[in-house]
Amino acid sequence: MVQVHVFNRAGQLVGPVESPRWELSADQWRQRLTPEQFRILRTSGTERPFCGTLLDNKQRGIYVCAGCGLPLFASTAKFNSGTGWPSFVQPIAPGNVSERPDTSHGMVRVEINCARCDGHLGHVFPDGPPPTGQRYCLNSESLLFIPHEQLATLADPAAD
């Protein structure tokens, strides 16, 4: 079980609530995800810069994990970092995004993952704008976008 924030039937973010951890086999993930989503979410891949479908999205809404649907980032926290990947100043709620050291590729970074399914999302860097000074740099393929007027569709049974 993990403690996360989710949306209720009224389209309001509530929590923390207990939610079961998603632990699927590689074959189950392959059935659920596109090949590119699998490569990024399950094998810590990265999409090429300036190619992601959500990079220039300016609609109001919520970005959720493409693997399990957990709410991760609000459009109000998104900014144009110029790096080629969707960037945010903070997650939608503490605990929905987990962090761990990443020493791959000959550098030290902080990897960010979905707290519920452990899907790889991207990295966080300490060079973002105020108010947090953080830049959560995400792969578009690790996210799905839900427009503001459809937030009630995110209702999670754990919110009841």
Long-range contacts (C-beta under 8 A, 24 or more apart in sequence): 2-95, 2-115, 2-116, 3-95, 4-70, 4-93, 4-95, 4-96, 4-115, 4-116, 4-158, 5-71, 5-92, 5-93, 5-94, 5-95, 5-96, 6-70, 6-71, 6-154, 6-156, 6-158, 6-159, 7-62, 7-71, 7-151, 7-152, 7-154, 7-155, 7-156, 7-159, 8-155, 8-156, 8-159, 8-160, 9-152, 9-155, 9-159, 9-160, 10-152, 11-151, 11-152, 11-154, 11-155, 13-71, 13-92, 13-93, 14-159, 15-93, 15-95, 15-159, 16-93, 16-95, 17-156, 17-158, 17-159, 18-158, 19-70, 19-116, 19-156, 19-158, 20-116, 21-116, 21-117, 21-118, 22-67, 22-68, 22-116, 22-117, 22-118, 24-117, 29-67, 32-67, 33-66, 33-67, 34-141, 36-141, 37-66, 37-67, 37-141, 37-142, 39-141, 40-120, 40-139, 40-141, 40-142, 41-65, 41-66, 41-67, 41-114, 41-117, 41-119, 41-120, 41-121, 41-141, 41-142, 42-67, 42-119, 42-120, 43-120, 44-102, 44-104, 44-111, 44-120, 45-120, 45-139, 46-122, 46-139, 47-85, 47-139, 47-140, 47-141, 48-84, 49-83, 49-84, 49-85, 50-84, 51-84, 51-140, 52-84, 52-85, 52-86, 52-139, 52-140, 52-141, 53-140, 54-86, 54-138, 54-140, 54-143, 54-145, 55-84, 55-85, 55-86, 55-140, 57-86, 57-145, 59-145, 59-147, 59-148, 60-147, 60-148, 61-145, 61-146, 61-147, 61-148, 61-150, 61-151, 62-92, 62-145, 62-146, 62-148, 62-151, 62-154, 63-88, 63-138, 63-143, 63-144, 63-145, 63-146, 64-143, 64-144, 64-145, 64-146, 64-154, 65-114, 65-116, 65-117, 65-119, 65-121, 65-142, 65-143, 65-144, 66-119, 66-141, 66-142, 66-143, 66-144, 67-114, 67-117, 67-119, 67-142, 68-114, 68-116, 68-117, 68-119, 69-144, 69-154, 70-96, 70-114, 70-115, 70-116, 70-117, 71-96, 71-154, 72-96, 72-97, 72-114, 72-121, 72-143, 73-136, 73-138, 73-143, 75-148, 79-128, 79-129, 81-128, 81-135, 81-137, 83-135, 83-137, 85-122, 85-137, 85-138, 85-139, 85-140, 86-137, 86-138, 86-140, 86-143, 87-128, 87-135, 87-136, 87-137, 87-138, 88-135, 88-136, 88-138, 89-128, 89-129, 89-130, 89-131, 89-132, 89-134, 89-135, 89-136, 90-132, 90-134, 90-136, 91-136, 97-121, 97-136, 99-124, 112-136, 112-138, 114-142
